[in-house]
Amino acid sequence: MPQNWKTYKLGKITTKIGSGATPRGGKEAYKDSGISLIRSQNVLDFRFSIDGLAFIDDTQAKALNNVTIESRDILLNITGDSVARVCQVPDIWIPARVNQHVAILRANKDVLSPEFLLYSLLSKKNKDTLLTLASAGATRNALTKTMVEDFEISIPEIQEQRDIASILSAIDDKIELNLQMNKTLEEMAMALYKHWFVDFGSFQSGEFVKSELGMIPKGWEVRQLGDILKVKHGYAFKGEYFTTDKNKNLLLTPGNFEMQGGIKFNWGKQKYYLGEFPNDYILKRGSLIIALTDLTQSCDILGAPAIIPDEDNFYLHNQRLGLVIDLAPKFSNEFIYCLANTVPFRAYMKNTKTGSTVSHTSPSRIYEYKVALPIEGISEILNAQLAELNNMKFLNLSENKLLTQTRDTLLPKLISGEVRVKDIEQTIAQVL
């Protein structure tokens, strides 16, 4: 550690460390809108997730005024399997409160940059220490207020903290921008699909006929999905072969899916399989998989589709995912991806699920789903447009992988003082 760096307990360089509570009545007391109530599922490493974000009214919020989130506060998960995850909340979701599973860390900004604190807690050394502390309990992982207050970090002078945080934030901002661009591309693709195959916007001047799905363009026909595709279960990977070591056997499960569809990647923290498996379970770029199992009874992953974005890894899929195969020539994986992301399809999948603990479905139920399909030449036009949008998404994901790897390489070196900002300015200029 450089000579000008000093080590402090967090309790000495923060003005607040504290967690909240769940409003009386639990989930039933949540509102459709109002003041954000942030729970552990919203706190991911490096980024805030709005999946499952809850809301409370002014009266409920008043009872939690002691855990009001302020701009630039750092959030730390303190219980459960997500313990030690850390992020910062975008101002757009403030005013906000936290429940009992999340702690607010408010830096004394005269001596500690909030963003430097964020990255310090995300560094592998500090993360591992927090996880070790949390696992000391007899029953469930937990960090107590005393543990957090006594936790030590090393910091340089405030301006150097800001410079370090600025470098790492610039990378994260670029990652977030690419994610937002992909969200826009996804919305464009879904709008195209809806215009052509739900609203029949390009065919309104033509003749329509009655069908079991309602009025459809003349010449179209209602078919079951089983008529145009098959779904192959993944492999039942067994044994304690999971590791974060860098090899190419990246194992995908429903846990890799976003709630709205698509794969979420946290490079460096994926599961890799080191055992033996049949080669025909390796997924290629552009392969389409569908979640056949929910993560929990209340989750909505079931039926969510995802398209494999690259071939840098050997992507494997377990038995809880299905691979779309034998797709009819005039359709594409991008087409089926959009179809599987529609509200009617996801509602249908939800109605087909079985299981009292974890919900699941079977490929045969997917085959039974009915859809209006066009005459020759129509879907091929849309396929080309969707493929172009999808390729743009792939490029953004590829760039994000490089940016994430760069950030994860630089973070521990910058946070420890091993590398100084002036030494890496050229490297950062090349990746941003």
N, C-alpha and C positions, 0 to 999 in steps of 0.2 A: 504494500500500500504506500502511495506517495507520502512524503513527509507532511504536506500541508492538509492531508485528509484527517478527519477526526471521527471517532466512534461514539455514538450516543444511543441510549435507550429511546425507543419511540415515544415513551411517555414524557420525555424531556423536550422533544422538538415537535410535538403536536399540541394543538389546543383542544382537540376532542378525539376520544376513542369510545365508541358506544354502539350498542345494537338496539333494535326496536322490539316490536311485538306484533302478533296477528290480532286484528280487531275482533272484538267479541262476536261470535257467530261463525268464525272461520271463513271458508270459501263462500258460504252462502251470503255473507255480508258484503262481498265485493260488488262494485258498481260497474256499469258499462262505460262510464267515463268519470272524470274528476281528477283527483290528485293521485299521482303514480305511487303504488306500493311496490317497492323493489324487493324481490325474493331471490333466493340463491340461484334459481334457474336463469335469472337475468344477468348474473355476474359470470362472465366467461373470462378467461385469460386474454388480455389485450383489448377486448371489445365488449360492449354492452349489447345484450340481446333483448329484443322486444317480444320474443316468443313467450306467450303466457303472462305478459305484463298485466298486473292487477291494478284496480283503481278503487279509491275510497272517497267518501264525501268529506265535507269540511268538518263536520262533527267528529268523525272518526280520526281525521288528520289532527285535529286539535289535541286529542288524547295522546298523540305521538309527536307533539311539538319538540320534545327533547331529542328526537332523531330526525330533524329536518335536514335534508340534503342541501348543501350550498354548492355553488359553482366551483368546479375543480376538486371537490372532495374525492377521496379514494375509497372504494368499497372492497371489503375483504370478506369472503365467505368463511364462516367460523365453525360450521358443523356439517356432518354428513360426508358423503362421497365426494362432494365438490369443494371440500374444505381447502382453503389457501388459494382459491381462484381470486384474481384481482383485476379490477377494471376501473375506469372513470366514466361517469354518466354524462352523456351529451346534455347541454343546457336545455334542449328542446323538451326533455322529460322532467324538468324542474318547474314547479315545486314537486317534491317527492318525499316519501318516508321509506324506512327500511323495516323489515320484520326481524324476528329474533335470530334468524340464521345469518344475518348480514351485519357487519360492523362498518361504521363510518370512521375513517381516519382523516382528520383535518390537519394539514400541515401548518406549522407556524411559519408563515411565508417569509419572515425576516431571516430565517436560517435554513429553511428547507423548501425546495421547490416541490409542489405536489406531484408534478410529472416525474421528477427524479425519484421520489418515493415510490411511485407506481412501478417504474422500471427496476428499481432496486428490489422490490418484493417479487418481481417476476423473474429475476435472475435465478439460475439453477441452484446456486449455492444457498441463497436465502429461501427459495421455494422448498428445497429439500429439508432445510432446518425446520421450517413451519410444519411440513408434513410429519416430520419426526415428533415434534412437540404435540401435534394433534392426535397422533396415534398412541400416545402414552396412556390415554383413558382406558377404563376397563370394558366399556361397552361400545360407544360410537366415537368416531373421530370428532374432535372438538378443540377449538382454541378458546381459552378463557381470556377475559379482559386483562388479567394480570400478565398472562403469557405475551399478549400483544404489547402491552405497555413496557414490558421488560425486554422485548426483542430488540437486538442491537443492529444498527446499520452504520456503515462508514460513509461519510460525505465530504466533498471538497468545499471550497468557498462557493457562495450562492451563485455567482455568475457562471462558474464552471458547471455547476449543476444544471443551470438553465441551458447552457450550450450543449451538454450531453443529452438532455431531454429533448432539445430541439432537433438534434440529428435523428434520434429514434422516433420521435413523433412525426417527422417528415416522411419516414418510411411507412409508418402506420397510416398516415393520412392518404398516402398513395394507394396502399392496400384497400383502404375503405372506399376511396374513389372508384377503384376498379370494381369493387363489390356493388357499389351503387350503379355503375354503368351496366353491370350484368343484370341487375334488377330491372333497369330500364329496357334492356334487350329482351329480357324474359317477358315483360309486359307487352312489348311490341309483338313478340311471337304469339302470345296468347290472344292479343287483339286481332291479329291476322286470322288465326284459326277460328275465333268466334265469329268474325265477319263472314268467313266463307262457309263454315260448317255448322254454326249454331243459328246465326241470324239469317243465313243465306242471302247476305247483302248483295252479292254480285249476280243474283238470279231473280231479283224482285220483279224485273220486267217480264219474266217468263211465266209459264203456266205451273201451278202447284196442284198437287193431288193429296188426298187424305191417306194417312198411314197410322199405324199403332203408336207412332211417336208424335203425331200431329201432322200438320201440313208440311210437305217436303216438295222440292222441285221435281217436275215430271222427268222421269228417266232415272231418278235416284231409287235406291232400294234399301229397306231396313234389313240389316244383317247382324248376326252375332259376331263378337270379336273372335270367337273360336274359328270362324270361317276364314280369317285372314292372318292369324298368328297362333303360335304356341308359346307356352311359358315353361321353362325348365328350372326345377328347384336347384339351389346351390348345394355345395358339398357339406357334409356334416364333419367339419374340422374338429378333431378331438385332441386332448392332451394339453399340457401346460407348455405350449410352444410360443406364447406371445411375448414379444419384446419390442423395445423401441430402437433396437440396433438397425443400422441402415442396410437393409437388403431389399430385394424387389418384390417380395411376396406380401403386398399390402392387403390385409383382410378387411372387406367391407361387410358391415352388418346394418340393421336398421338404426343403430346408434349413430351412423354417419349421415343420416338424412336430416335435412331441414324440414320444419313443419309444413312449409308450403311446397315442398318438392325440391329435388336437387340434392347434391352431396355437399356436406360441410366438411372442410378439411382443416385440421389443426396440425400442420406438418411438424414432425418431430414427436408427436404424441399419438400417432396412429398405432394400430395393432398389426404386427407382422407375424406371419406364420412360418415356422421353421421345419415343420414336419413334412411328410410325404403326402402327395395328393395327385389325382389324375390330371393330366395336362389339359383336358377339355374343360376345366373350370377356370382357366385363365381368361380374363375379359380383355377385349381389345378396345382401342379408341373408338368411340361412337356406339359402343354396346349399350343397350337399354335394359335397366334392371328395375324391378318393382318390389316394394316392400310387402311381404306377405304376413308380417307380424308387427304388432304395435309394441312400443317399448313398455308401456304401462296400460292399464285398463282405461285411463282417461286421456291417453295420447291419441293424436290423429295422424300418425305416420302411415298407418295401413293404407296400401294402394298408392303411396307416393312414388313417383317415378324419378329416375336419375340416369343421366347419360355420362359414360366414362369419358373424361376430358383429355387424356393423353396416354402415352405408352411408355413413360419413364419408369413405371413400376409394372410388375405383374399384379394386376388387380384380381383378387379372388373374392368369391361371394359365398356366404354360408347358406345353410338350408332355409333361413328365414327371408331370403331374397329370391326372386324369380328372374331369370334371364329370358327376354323376348327372343324367340327363334322362329324360323320358318315364316317370316313376314312376307305377305304377298308383294310381288314386285312393284306394284304401282303405289305402295305406301312406304313410308320411311320411319325410322326410329324417332326422328324429330316430330313427325305427325302424331305418332302414338303417344309421345311424351306430352304433347299439348292436350290430347284427348284425355289422358290420365290425370291431368291437372285441372280439369273442369269440375265445377261444383257438382253436377249430376253424377259423374263417375265416382268422385270421392264419397258422396252420400251413399251411392249404391254399395261401395266397398264397405262402408261402415255398417250397413244393414246386413251384410253377409258374414260378418265376423262371428266367431264362436270362441269359447274359452272364458272361464271365470276369473282367471288371474291375469294372463297376458292374452290379448285377442289375436286371432290369426284367421287366415282364409286360405283357400286353395286355388290353384290355377283354373280348375273347372268352373269356379264361380266367376272368374274374369271372363272366361269364354262365353258365358251366358249373357253378358252385357250387350245390349242392343244399341246400334248406332246407324244413322242414315249415311249411306255411302254413295258417292257420285258416279256419273258415267265416266268413261275413259277420258283421260287428258286433264281432268280438273285437279285431282290430288297431286299430279306431277308438278303442276305450276306452283302450288303451295309448298311442296317439298323443297324446291330450289330456294325459295325465299327463306324458309325456316332453317335450311342448312347454312345459308350465309350468316344469319343472325347467330346461330349456334357456334360457328367457327370464330366469330368475334368474341363470344363468351369464352371459348377455349383459350384464345390468345391472352385475355385478361387473367384467367386463372393461372396460365403458365407464368405470366409476369409476377403474379402474386406469390407463386411458389418461390421464385428467385428472390423476391423482396423479403419474404419471410425468412428464408435461409440466411440472407445477408443480415437482417436484423438479429436473428438468433445467434449468429456468429459474433457480431459486434457487441451485443448487449452485455455479456459478462465481462468483456475486456474494458468497455467504457465504464461500467459501474464499479469495477475494481480499481480503476486507474492504470491498468496495464497498458491501455492505449489512450492517447489524448486526442481530442477533437481535431486539432490541427494536422494530425498524422493521417486522418482518413477522409478529409474533405474531398479529395479527388475521387476516391472510391464511391462516395455518396453521390457526387455529381454524375457519375457514370450510370448509376442504377435509377436515378430519379428523373 
